[in-house]
Amino acid sequence: MDYLHQLQWPAMVVTVIAAWLIASQFKHRREVGFWCFLLSNALWIVWGWNDHAHALVVLQIALAILNIRGAYKNEPKPVERSGA
């Protein structure tokens, strides 16, 4: 049995968990969700490469970039205080 072929199941589970965490109102859970999404992107890339699903690989790279952007935007912005 090709073990890389079975990688789609953990990738799917991690993706669902990440989506659940991203929807949280708690910042820490959202942060963990972004990391889970990045892990799922990596798993899908490995699976897609092994299965010659090149469109999936490109999609996961694009989604990883968006996840990195989302993680960055999840950081709180410094509060500017006026001197007045």
C-alpha positions as CSV (number, residue, x, y, z in Angstrom):
1,M,0.0,0.0,0.0
2,D,1.3,3.4,-0.9
3,Y,1.4,5.4,2.4
4,L,1.6,8.7,0.7
5,H,-1.7,8.0,-1.0
6,Q,-3.3,7.7,2.5
7,L,-2.0,11.1,3.4
8,Q,-5.2,12.7,2.0
9,W,-7.1,11.6,5.1
10,P,-5.0,13.3,7.8
11,A,-4.8,16.3,5.4
12,M,-8.6,16.5,5.3
13,V,-8.9,16.1,9.1
14,V,-6.3,18.8,9.8
15,T,-8.1,21.1,7.3
16,V,-11.4,20.7,9.0
17,I,-9.9,21.3,12.5
18,A,-8.1,24.4,11.1
19,A,-11.4,25.8,9.7
20,W,-13.1,25.2,13.1
21,L,-10.3,27.0,15.0
22,I,-10.1,29.9,12.6
23,A,-13.8,30.7,13.3
24,S,-13.1,31.1,17.1
25,Q,-13.5,34.4,18.8
26,F,-10.3,33.6,20.8
27,K,-7.1,35.0,19.3
28,H,-5.0,32.0,20.5
29,R,-7.3,29.5,18.8
30,R,-7.3,31.5,15.6
31,E,-3.4,31.5,15.7
32,V,-3.4,27.7,16.2
33,G,-5.9,27.5,13.3
34,F,-3.5,29.3,11.0
35,W,-0.7,26.9,11.9
36,C,-3.1,24.0,11.3
37,F,-4.0,25.4,7.9
38,L,-0.3,25.7,7.0
39,L,0.2,22.1,8.1
40,S,-2.7,21.0,6.0
41,N,-1.3,22.9,3.0
42,A,2.0,21.1,3.4
43,L,0.2,17.7,3.7
44,W,-1.9,18.4,0.6
45,I,1.2,19.5,-1.4
46,V,2.9,16.2,-0.6
47,W,-0.1,14.2,-1.5
48,G,-0.8,16.2,-4.6
49,W,2.8,16.0,-5.8
50,N,2.8,12.2,-5.2
51,D,-0.6,11.9,-7.1
52,H,0.5,14.2,-9.9
53,A,-2.3,16.6,-9.0
54,H,-0.4,19.7,-10.0
55,A,-3.3,22.1,-9.9
56,L,-3.9,21.1,-6.2
57,V,-0.2,21.8,-5.5
58,V,-0.5,25.3,-7.0
59,L,-3.7,25.9,-5.1
60,Q,-2.2,24.8,-1.8
61,I,0.8,27.1,-2.3
62,A,-1.6,30.0,-3.0
63,L,-3.7,29.1,0.1
64,A,-0.5,28.9,2.2
65,I,0.4,32.5,1.1
66,L,-3.1,33.6,2.1
67,N,-2.8,31.8,5.4
68,I,0.5,33.5,6.2
69,R,-1.2,36.8,5.3
70,G,-4.1,36.0,7.6
71,A,-1.8,35.0,10.5
72,Y,0.0,38.3,10.1
73,K,-3.3,40.3,10.0
74,N,-4.5,38.4,13.1
75,E,-1.8,40.3,15.1
76,P,-3.2,43.3,16.9
77,K,-2.2,46.7,15.6
78,P,-0.5,49.1,18.0
79,V,-2.9,51.7,19.4
80,E,-2.0,55.2,18.4
81,R,-2.6,57.7,21.2
82,S,-3.0,61.4,20.5
83,G,-1.1,63.8,22.6
84,A,-4.1,66.1,23.1
